[in-house]
Amino acid sequence: MSATGSGARVTGMMAAMATAREPAAGWTVELDTTPGRRQAQEEFLLRHPDGETERITLHDYARVYSVPGLYEDVVQRRLECASPATVAEALVEAAGEHGVEGLRAFDLGAGNGVVGEELRDRGVTVVAGADGVPEAREAAHRDRPGLYAHYLVGERLDVEEVTRLVRDEELTALVAAGAVGAGHVPVDALAQLWDAFPPGSYLALTLAAGEQDHDVTDVEGMLAATADTAHPSRTVVRRRFRHRVSMAGTELFYLVLVAVKE
């Protein structure tokens, strides 16, 4: 489905909105197709069954997750987001090439469990999730009950708590789809979490790769800094892919990166 939708447009503010679609819940969504906006600036209208309308910023995750099915409808279906499936596939591919099975994952920036579900569907045991807002944890337990045995909440996680969790649950994969970089998990915080994982573990990420983004160079710098340590991290997957389309219909490209700790 194209991000711009199809059908008639109306005047005024609504002229910049993509055609609504009607989910089972009875609400409709109209995407603001104003060109030139960065991802953090994108907005849409949510029209409730009673006719009330609400303008929501796409990155207002607390509000988006509070409406069952809204994230999937806007991000996964309307905007054709490929990051969850791409990061899960790349992780399993990399582990398989090294003969590694039985991965046990920590899903960073887990949201309501879209990435965790992709991992589970490919045979990865999803043990823990984490996100910056409590609404994400509530939505994950609501939408995908039983997927996460542990779900941490915080902008910067307690490293000691994560270290205990990695040890006690024998975690071997740290996964983050679009959750690292500007406006999300800082790279220095990612480095601290990755330090908690034992040798033989995998780090799988999707990262913004636009001209104005520094996420890729920052993460690759983080990995390069481990070169002289006892357990350096080596990149085994690095490729560009179409992350999604913007609300204006522009293709947005990310990089999927998988590293293994030696």
Secondary structure per residue as TSV (DSSP state, phi and psi in degrees):
chain	resnum	aa	ss	phi	psi
A	1	M	-	360.0	129.8
A	2	S	-	-68.0	145.2
A	3	A	T	-65.5	-22.2
A	4	T	T	-87.2	-9.4
A	5	G	-	68.8	-165.7
A	6	S	-	-147.8	170.3
A	7	G	S	103.5	-175.5
A	8	A	-	-72.5	151.0
A	9	R	-	-112.1	154.0
A	10	V	-	-110.2	173.1
A	11	T	S	-85.1	176.2
A	12	G	G	66.3	-143.1
A	13	M	G	-58.9	-37.3
A	14	M	G	-68.1	-17.1
A	15	A	G	-66.3	-20.5
A	16	A	G	-95.6	11.8
A	17	M	B	-109.7	140.3
A	18	A	-	-74.1	156.9
A	19	T	-	-58.6	136.6
A	20	A	-	-74.1	156.6
A	21	R	B	-128.8	152.3
A	22	E	-	-105.2	106.1
A	23	P	-	-80.7	175.1
A	24	A	T	-61.8	-28.1
A	25	A	T	-70.0	-16.1
A	26	G	S	98.2	-15.2
A	27	W	-	-84.7	163.0
A	28	T	E	-126.8	157.4
A	29	V	E	-125.6	136.1
A	30	E	E	-126.2	120.3
A	31	L	E	-82.5	138.1
A	32	D	B	-82.1	111.6
A	33	T	-	-93.3	18.7
A	34	T	-	-55.1	124.9
A	35	P	T	-75.0	160.4
A	36	G	T	86.5	1.2
A	37	R	-	-85.2	143.5
A	38	R	-	-75.8	164.9
A	39	Q	G	-57.0	-39.2
A	40	A	G	-69.2	-12.8
A	41	Q	G	-100.6	-7.1
A	42	E	-	-68.4	142.9
A	43	E	E	-136.1	161.9
A	44	F	E	-148.0	162.6
A	45	L	E	-100.5	132.6
A	46	L	E	-107.9	118.1
A	47	R	E	-103.7	117.8
A	48	H	-	-79.1	161.0
A	49	P	T	-56.9	-28.1
A	50	D	T	-82.3	3.1
A	51	G	S	94.8	-12.1
A	52	E	-	-67.5	140.1
A	53	T	E	-114.6	150.4
A	54	E	E	-139.7	127.7
A	55	R	E	-93.0	124.1
A	56	I	E	-126.0	134.2
A	57	T	E	-77.7	132.4
A	58	L	T	-55.5	-36.6
A	59	H	T	-86.3	9.1
A	60	D	-	-83.1	74.6
A	61	Y	H	-63.1	-34.2
A	62	A	H	-58.1	-42.8
A	63	R	H	-74.4	-42.9
A	64	V	H	-61.5	-45.3
A	65	Y	H	-69.3	-20.3
A	66	S	H	-72.2	-15.7
A	67	V	S	-103.7	110.6
A	68	P	T	-55.1	127.7
A	69	G	T	86.4	-9.8
A	70	L	H	-68.7	-44.6
A	71	Y	H	-60.4	-46.9
A	72	E	I	-62.1	-40.8
A	73	D	I	-66.4	-45.5
A	74	V	I	-78.5	-54.5
A	75	V	I	-81.2	-48.9
A	76	Q	I	-77.2	-45.8
A	77	R	I	-89.8	-53.1
A	78	R	I	-69.7	-43.5
A	79	L	S	-98.6	2.7
A	80	E	-	56.2	44.9
A	81	C	-	-67.4	125.4
A	82	A	-	-106.1	-4.4
A	83	S	H	-60.5	-44.9
A	84	P	H	-57.8	-49.0
A	85	A	H	-68.1	-37.3
A	86	T	H	-66.3	-45.4
A	87	V	H	-68.2	-37.5
A	88	A	H	-65.5	-43.8
A	89	E	H	-65.2	-42.0
A	90	A	H	-65.2	-39.3
A	91	L	H	-63.0	-49.3
A	92	V	H	-64.7	-37.9
A	93	E	H	-60.8	-48.3
A	94	A	H	-64.6	-44.4
A	95	A	H	-64.3	-41.1
A	96	G	H	-62.0	-37.2
A	97	E	H	-66.5	-22.0
A	98	H	T	-101.4	8.6
A	99	G	T	70.7	22.7
A	100	V	-	-95.8	129.7
A	101	E	-	-127.4	171.4
A	102	G	-	69.3	35.2
A	103	L	-	-62.4	143.7
A	104	R	E	-123.7	118.2
A	105	A	E	-109.5	149.0
A	106	F	E	-109.5	118.8
A	107	D	E	-97.9	103.8
A	108	L	E	-90.5	130.2
A	109	G	T	71.5	45.3
A	110	A	-	-71.1	-22.5
A	111	G	T	56.5	-135.6
A	112	N	T	-96.2	16.4
A	113	G	S	101.3	12.8
A	114	V	H	-62.3	-46.3
A	115	V	H	-68.1	-43.9
A	116	G	H	-57.8	-38.1
A	117	E	H	-65.9	-40.0
A	118	E	H	-63.6	-40.1
A	119	L	H	-64.2	-48.8
A	120	R	H	-59.7	-40.0
A	121	D	H	-65.3	-17.6
A	122	R	T	-104.8	15.4
A	123	G	T	91.9	5.4
A	124	V	-	-86.0	134.6
A	125	T	E	-82.0	114.2
A	126	V	E	-91.2	111.6
A	127	V	E	-98.5	-45.3
A	128	A	E	-135.1	150.6
A	129	G	E	-131.7	164.4
A	130	A	E	-154.2	147.8
A	131	D	E	-155.5	165.3
A	132	G	S	-81.5	-16.0
A	133	V	S	-124.1	139.3
A	134	P	H	-63.2	-26.0
A	135	E	H	-61.4	-30.4
A	136	A	H	-66.1	-44.8
A	137	R	H	-61.5	-44.0
A	138	E	H	-61.4	-41.2
A	139	A	H	-68.5	-37.9
A	140	A	H	-63.7	-44.3
A	141	H	H	-68.8	-30.6
A	142	R	H	-73.5	-47.7
A	143	D	H	-86.2	-31.1
A	144	R	S	-137.1	65.6
A	145	P	T	-59.4	135.6
A	146	G	T	86.6	-6.3
A	147	L	S	-67.5	-43.1
A	148	Y	-	-109.7	124.9
A	149	A	S	-75.5	-29.6
A	150	H	E	-133.0	142.1
A	151	Y	E	-143.5	111.2
A	152	L	E	-94.8	150.5
A	153	V	E	-127.3	132.0
A	154	G	-	161.6	146.9
A	155	E	S	-65.7	-39.9
A	156	R	S	-128.1	118.2
A	157	L	-	-75.2	153.3
A	158	D	-	-70.5	112.8
A	159	V	H	-63.0	-38.2
A	160	E	H	-64.4	-39.3
A	161	E	H	-64.5	-44.0
A	162	V	H	-64.4	-40.5
A	163	T	H	-60.3	-43.3
A	164	R	H	-63.8	-42.1
A	165	L	H	-63.9	-43.8
A	166	V	H	-60.5	-43.4
A	167	R	H	-68.9	-50.4
A	168	D	H	-68.5	-34.6
A	169	E	H	-97.4	1.6
A	170	E	T	53.3	50.9
A	171	L	-	-75.3	143.3
A	172	T	-	-132.3	8.5
A	173	A	E	-149.4	132.7
A	174	L	E	-113.8	119.4
A	175	V	E	-123.3	135.9
A	176	A	E	-147.5	112.4
A	177	A	E	-98.6	107.2
A	178	G	S	64.4	20.7
A	179	A	-	-109.0	3.8
A	180	V	B	-118.8	137.8
A	181	G	S	120.7	-163.8
A	182	A	T	-55.2	126.2
A	183	G	T	81.6	-1.4
A	184	H	S	-128.1	-138.8
A	185	V	B	-74.5	122.1
A	186	P	-	-63.8	150.4
A	187	V	H	-64.9	-33.4
A	188	D	H	-67.0	-33.2
A	189	A	H	-69.8	-38.4
A	190	L	H	-60.2	-43.0
A	191	A	H	-59.8	-40.6
A	192	Q	H	-65.0	-40.8
A	193	L	H	-67.4	-42.1
A	194	W	H	-63.8	-33.0
A	195	D	H	-60.4	-24.9
A	196	A	T	-75.6	-14.6
A	197	F	S	-89.4	144.4
A	198	P	-	-78.1	165.9
A	199	P	T	-55.6	145.0
A	200	G	T	91.5	-4.9
A	201	S	-	-82.5	161.8
A	202	Y	E	-118.4	141.0
A	203	L	E	-113.5	121.3
A	204	A	E	-125.9	123.5
A	205	L	E	-137.1	152.1
A	206	T	E	-115.7	137.6
A	207	L	E	-133.4	140.7
A	208	A	E	-59.8	133.8
A	209	A	-	-127.0	29.5
A	210	G	S	-78.7	169.3
A	211	E	T	-60.9	-30.3
A	212	Q	T	-94.3	1.0
A	213	D	-	-97.1	142.5
A	214	H	-	-116.1	10.5
A	215	D	H	-60.6	-43.8
A	216	V	H	-65.1	-49.6
A	217	T	H	-64.2	-35.4
A	218	D	H	-65.8	-45.1
A	219	V	H	-69.0	-41.5
A	220	E	H	-65.2	-32.6
A	221	G	H	-65.1	-39.7
A	222	M	H	-60.1	-44.2
A	223	L	H	-68.6	-40.2
A	224	A	H	-62.1	-31.1
A	225	A	T	-67.8	-13.8
A	226	T	T	-88.2	-0.7
A	227	A	T	-57.7	-36.3
A	228	D	T	-99.9	14.2
A	229	T	S	-91.2	174.3
A	230	A	S	-65.4	-28.7
A	231	H	S	-133.4	80.1
A	232	P	-	-67.0	155.1
A	233	S	E	-100.9	128.7
A	234	R	E	-116.0	128.5
A	235	T	E	-74.8	128.3
A	236	V	E	-117.5	-17.0
A	237	V	E	-136.2	131.5
A	238	R	E	-154.2	105.8
A	239	R	E	-152.9	152.3
A	240	R	E	-87.1	145.7
A	241	F	E	-151.9	163.6
A	242	R	E	-80.6	109.6
A	243	H	E	-66.8	-52.7
A	244	R	E	-170.7	-175.6
A	245	V	E	-105.2	151.9
A	246	S	-	-76.6	171.0
A	247	M	T	-66.2	-22.0
A	248	A	T	-86.5	-2.9
A	249	G	S	95.6	6.9
A	250	T	-	-82.7	138.2
A	251	E	E	-74.6	133.9
A	252	L	E	-113.4	124.6
A	253	F	E	-107.8	138.6
A	254	Y	E	-122.5	175.7
A	255	L	E	-116.8	134.5
A	256	V	E	-100.9	131.6
A	257	L	E	-133.5	130.7
A	258	V	E	-127.0	130.7
A	259	A	E	-125.4	152.8
A	260	V	E	-119.1	140.8
A	261	K	E	-90.2	119.1
A	262	E	-	-87.2	360.0
